[in-house]
Amino acid sequence: MSGGTGADEVWTALRARTSARIGLGRAGWGLPTRHRLELQGALAEARDAVHAEFRPERVEGALRERGLPGAVRVRSAAADRLTYLQRPDLGRRLADGEAERLAEATRGGPWDVVLVVADGLSVRAVHAHAAPLLGAVAAGLAADGTRVAPVVLASQARVALGDEVAAAVRAPLVAVLIGERPGLSAADSLGVYLTLDPRPGRTVDAERNCVSNVRPPLGLSYEAAAHRLVDLMRRARRLGRTGVALKAADDPPGGGAAQIPDSNAGR
């Protein structure tokens, strides 16, 4: 690739196949102005996604449109966004009195599973993707008679808050839909964390399954994510385990895979 034109054509072809920033060229010791501005824009989008205000009523309205009424709102022990970012431990616990209120609101059980929508580190992802994904998941669960508790909408929440929610609801299985930590190519990625036998204080992430990067059309589609999650739920209940002990089945149409959580989602 000694010719400049040929090299440019190769980089252009590669950039068309990935959202990674490759072959951007340089201006002196830095990036060309256009790419520098794009990078600054991506950083701004990531910050906005983290600091945006969660609007549970927005998600609740979208759930009603999909036939999922009766959502219950809860909040973590983190009183505000700054506290949430500085004290991850508080985002893993329900605020005082919330467990009792939640138990009262969901006493129509017994339930097989509780679905939790948590703002996490990308409110933008939750607003965009939580309701359509839950609609697809609920349809899959209804087919085999799974008893699903009212959806729980959790503010200033980390993944492990789902363990306390499930304990209050008395559900043996919890799926937490949460905004993943924004990157420079994805500020609206939604992840789902599945845990069997959830209980307060549980910290072993190897005991959870994760379906990540739900954000069509650039990531996993709602249909593919729901297919994978419902399949994982069925096998978790049948085999009595989640996490590394629960192997993923073949990829559903549209791709996707259950993953062990990495550093995203702000657990």
N, C-alpha and C positions, 0 to 999 in steps of 0.2 A: 504494500500500500504506500508506495513512494509518492504517487501523484496526489496533490491536494484534493482535486475533484473526486477521485475515486474514494479517498478516505471519507470525505464528506458524505458521499452516497451510502457508504457502509454504516456510518453513525446514524444517519437519517433513518435507514431501515431498522436498525436496532432500537432507536428511540420509539419507533412506531409500535414496538412489541412490549414495552415496559413503561411503567410510570416512574422508574428510577431516573435520577438526573445523571445521565452519562453523555460523554462527548460534547460538552457544552462549549468547548473552546475557551479562549482567554483574551483578556484585554490587559496587556502588561502583566502584572503579577496577580490580577484578579479576574473575576468573571466578566463576561460582556454585560453591558448595562441591562439588557432585556432579561437575562437569566438572573441577575442579581435582584431585580425588581420582583421577578416571579418567586424567588426564594423568600424575600421579605414578605410578600403577600401570603405565602404558605405559612410562615411563622405567625403572622397576624391571625390567620384563620384558626390555627391550632390554639392560640391564646384565647380567642373568642369562644371556641368550643368548650374550653375548660371553665371559663368564667361566666358563661351564659346562665341565665336564670331558668331553672326547671319549672315548667308549667304543667303540673299534673292534670289540670282540667283539660288541657289540649289533648293529652293522651287519652284521658277518660272519654272525651267526646268521640275521638276516633274509634275507641273500643265499642262504644254504643252503636256506632254506625255498622259495626261488624257483628252485632248481636251478642256482645259481651258486656252486659250492664253490671252494675253493682260493685265497681272497683272500690277498694279501701285504701285511703291515704295514710301513710305513716312517715315519721321522720327519725333520723338517727340522733345520737347524742351530740353530734356536731351542730352547734347552734346556727352557724352561718358558713358561707363558702370559704372564707379565709381559715376558719378553724378546721373545716373539713380537709383542706389542703395541708395544713400544718400538723394535724393530729389524726393520722389514719386510723388509730385505734378507736376513736370516737365514732367514726363512720361505720365501724363494724358492730356497733351496739345500738339498740333501740333507745330512744329517749325515755325518761321516766314516765311510767303509766301507759306507754304505747302497747306493750305486750298484752296488758289486761284489756285495753280497748279493742285490740285486734282479735283477741279470743272471743270477745262478745260479738263482734261484727261477723265472725265466721263460724258461729256455733251450729250451723245447719249441717255439719258433717255427718259421718266421717268422710275424709277426703283422701284421695290417693296421691295427689300432687298439688302444690301451690306454685303459681307463676308470679314472679316478682319483677317489676320494672324499676330499675335503679338508675339514677342519673349518672353516677360514675364520673368519669373524666371527659365525657363528651355529651353534653346535653343535646347538642345538635343531632347526634346519632340516634338518641332515644326518641326525640320528637319526630324524626323522619322515618324510622324503621321499626320501632317497637310494636305499634298497633298492627300493621300489615303482617308482621311475622307472627304475632300472637293469634291473629285470625286464622292463619294457615295451620298453626300448631293445634288450636282448639278443634278445628275440623278433623285433623288426624286423630286426636284423642277421643273425640266423640264416636268415632267408628268402632272402637272396642269397649265403649262403656266406662272409660276412665272417669272417676269422680274428681272434678277439678274445682278447687276452692275459688272464691272470688279473687280476681287479680289484685295484687297489692302494689301500689305505687309508692316508692320510697325515695324521699329526698335526702340529699347529702349522704348517699349510701355507698358502701363498699360491698364487694362480693359476699363477704362473710356475714353481712347483715341478714342475708337470706336464711342462715342457720337459726337465728333468733326468731325470725318471722315464722319459719316452719314449725319451730317448737311451740310457739303461741297458737298456731292454727292446728297443731297436732297432725301435720302431714308428714309422711315418711319419705317424701321426695320433694326436692325444691329445684326449680330452674330459675336462675337470676339472669335477666336480660339487662345488660349494662353497657354504657358508653365506654369504649376502649380509649386508652391514652392516644391522643392525636399524634400523627406523624407528619412529616413534610409532604407526604403524598396522599394522606387520608385523614381528614379531620372528622369524619362522620361514620366511623366503623363501629358496629354493634357486635358485642360478644355475648354468648350464652354459657353459663356455668351450671352444670348439673351435679347434684350431690344427693346420694342416698344416705338415709339415717342422719340427717342434719341435726346438729346440736350446738348450743352456745359454747363458744370458746374453741371450736374446732379450727385448727390452723394448717392442717396438712393439705396442701394444694394437690398433692399426688392422688388424693381421694376424690377429686373432682374431674369431670370431663368438660371440655370446652369446645364449642363450635364458634369459630371466630370469623371476623371480617365479613359480616353480613351487611352489605351495602350495594345492592344492585344499581346500575348494571356493571359497576367496576369490581365488585366483590361477589360474595356468595348470594344467590337469589333467595327470596323468601321461601319458595317452594323447596329448593334443595336443602336449605337450613332446617325447615320444618320436618322434612322427610328424615333427615339425620337425627334431629333431636327426638322425635317421636320414636324412632327405632331404638335410640339409646335408652329412652325411658322404659320401653317395653322390656328390653333385655336386662336393664338394671333391676327391675322388679322381679323378673324371672330368675336371674342368677344371684341376686342379693349383693351387688357390688357396683361401684362406680370408680372412676379414676383409671390408674394404670392397669388395674385388674380387669377392666372392661374394655376389651379390644373393639376397635371400630369395625363395622361391617363394610362391605364394598361401597364405594362412593356412589351416591345417588345420581340420577340424571342431573347434569348441570355442574357436577364436581362438588368439592368440599370435603372436609375431613374433620373428625373429632380430634382435638388436640389437647395436650397438657398445657395449662396456662404458662405463659412466659412472663415478661415484666409488664404486660399491658393491663388495662382496666383498673389500675390503682387499688389492688386488693388491700 
